[in-house]
């Protein structure tokens, strides 16, 4: 006779299950004989696997299974295979192990949203309670059954059963808590007795060494004074360091409000603040005060051709070159984009023009090929001197701006003085 493929597969599966049962039974019996911890020790009363004792041993794989079921994203296929394999050992399991197995099945059904099946498995587990001691039922993980049943009943709108299950859980929990409390009390009593003996020995020792104690107290007093002095000194040093750190942070923040973050020179706000102060100062003293306004030529083409990162590097280098030309009393700042300004106190028109010419020469002669810029970088400069005490800083800056645009108009890479523009305008008018 020929057997079809389905019959062969069924026979193979049946044979595999029988092998699993046989091997599991053999392992369980071997562990029982060797007293291995993972299956627990069996008491003499447990030789039938189902005899009720105070604490029945259990297969720790069941506890591990319950722990895995508590994970949020457990492997459902692996869990189902584990439950199926452990279910084959039911004929060899005692009451405690069957209790835990049905409990695990209930948790698995509950996580699959099959509340009715979960309640059925939990009730099957509950049927073994009469064979387990109250002490064992009060221990983890046994005590968790009632709260799981209460939650399942509540979700199934069986509120009376949920209340009763919750009450049973609280009873088990109270037994568990009472046992732990008694253990804690016994431990405290034992420790207290030990402490009392130690204290008595200490008193006897102190009585026998009265003279030595006086010396020790004197030395301890000296040591305490030294420690106190060290603590005070440490606190003082820490306080000073904190103050210095606070001052450093404050100065750094203050600097950040004054400095342009890209180029490291003064920013626009600092320029206007310093410019207004200088105008007020030189208005009263009638001293010379000149403003330079600088704008890099064809800077947009540099950004377009080489990218903004290269453009930033060019700005930084130009700011560095111009700063090298400035005097210590001068204020050099970046207004924005490729535009810069310099405040030159105590500088008349001729001195300011000479400084501007040095800036033009320094930038035009610098090789910017290190930034991959192949053509020459130049700048146009407008020079404006404070002509009368009635001029404001905005007026002077405006005059420098007009002169700078005149430099652009005349072909760039040059410095133009507003004084010359005004003089030429005056000649044309006459």
Secondary structure, 3 states (H helix, E strand, C coil): CCCCHHHHHHHHHHHHHHHHHHHHHHHHHHHHHHCCCCCCCCCHHHCCCCCCCCCCCCCHHHHHHHHHHCCCCCCHHHHHHHHHHHHCCHHHCCHHHHHHHHHHHHHHHHHCCCHHHHHHHHHHHHCCHHHCCHHHHCCCCCCHHHHHHHHHHHHCCCHHHHHHHHHHHHHHHHHHHHHHHHHHHHHHHHHHHHHHHHHHHHHHHHHHCHHHHHHHHHHHHHHHHHHHHHHHHHHHHHHHHHHHHHHHHHHHHHHHHHECCCCCCECHHHHHHHHHHHHHHHHHHCCCEEEEEEEECCHHHHHHHHCHHHHHHHHHHHHHHHHHHCCCCCEEEEEECCEEEEEEECCCHHHHHHHHHHHHHHHHCCCHHHHCCCCCCCEEEEEEECCCCCCCHHHHHHHHHHHHHHHHHCCCCCEEEHHHHHHHHHHHHC
